[in-house]
Amino acid sequence: MSEKINPFKMAQQQFDEVAEQMGLEKAVRDMLRWPMRQFKFQLPVRMDDGSIKVFFGFRVQHNDARGPAKGGIRFAANETVDTVKALATWMTWKCAVADIPLGGGKGGAVVDPATLSTGEKERLCREWIDAVWKNLGPRNDVPAPDVGTTAQMMGWMMDEYSKLRGEYVPGVITGKPVGGGGSRGRTAATGFGVVVTIREAMKHLDIDPRGQTASIQGFGNVAQYAARTFIEMLGGKVICVSCWDNNDKTAYTYTKMDGIDPYFLQGITDEYGTINREEAESAGYLVEDGDAWLYKDVDVLIPAAVEGVITGENVENVSEEVKILAEGANGPTTLEADAVFKERGTFVIPDFLCNAGGVTCSYFEQVQNDMNYYWTEEEVLDKLDHNMAQAFNSVLETALEKGLYMRDAAYWVAIARVEKAMRLRGWV
Ligand code: GLU
């Protein structure tokens, strides 16, 4: 994200605008503009060469009025406490809009995981838990994966926490591997949920989903499953994906006008999401500039990578053909770019609604951990479909009723639910 955009300021500004429209009481605003608690800690890790390297970690708990703080852990070289604060705030709105009984949190470490060996990664994960475990727990704060972290890492972290507690506590963290306390369907959940909201938006806009085209930014977990589901559930066509190449630290767009094959591309993608360029080219993919995905004449644009990618500078070149912007990523659209979409009348499915499938499935995972009884993938995805459609439609209803832009309506629904919980608990 460009240095000029501070994601936390952006999260506060989005909140302030809707809080003003709602006439929210000052004390409620003051509490919700800032995280309730934040932790910053050192992570000394023994490297394979015997030396000790010190990393920095964070955990931010934005609000837990509706239930334990909930949200992922990011391992990224450019992680900052302000990014984590913004993401924690968005988690509060995400859990509220999805109507699951959880609050908002987020964590991270400043590290490029691709530079670590498997053993170093495991030691970093265990260290992260050692630093902050007293503030975590199934009834306090429940982390999960995010950019740069994996199911295996969640497995190590759950193990470390359980060792410290002296008992098996699978519900302390979600996104664990299946067979190690994880839920079936969790890997697919975010991308699947993104497409459920697109399906509902198309119903509302009276668009036949068959043959609709999409362009996707990212080819990590969210993007891969969004691509598959867009094709399989809706009968649509994905014409390109854009992703980061870890080898030369550049982004490329992989385009195939008659439709990409997400299974083929997954097969030539490494664990950090880098697509093998030569293999893609020999299979007929056109390899373009990293930004090319944003300027395609498609029906649906799905940013599913990181925050701050659609900006005041590049939004003018987004095709007028785009009917739906489905934000699979957190915070992909800056305030300036958002104003342009609002003006144009593009139907926006805002991030914390669009990508709530991941955390909803995390909630299902916790429920299964508590029951010690596990559902089939079909059961999980059925429940997820139902929840996501309901979340979408409650926001749409508010948007139509109050004449609001979808993002503002999503904020309205979420803020009202959190405020209600705060009042019911006697906080304000
Ligand atoms: N990191 C994901 C998100 O941003 C999932 C969070 C979770 O499952 O707790 O929504």
Residues whose N, C-alpha, C, O or C-beta is under 5 A from the ligand:
A	BS01	LIG	K70 G71 G72 V142 P143 A144 P145 D146 N355 G358 V359 S362
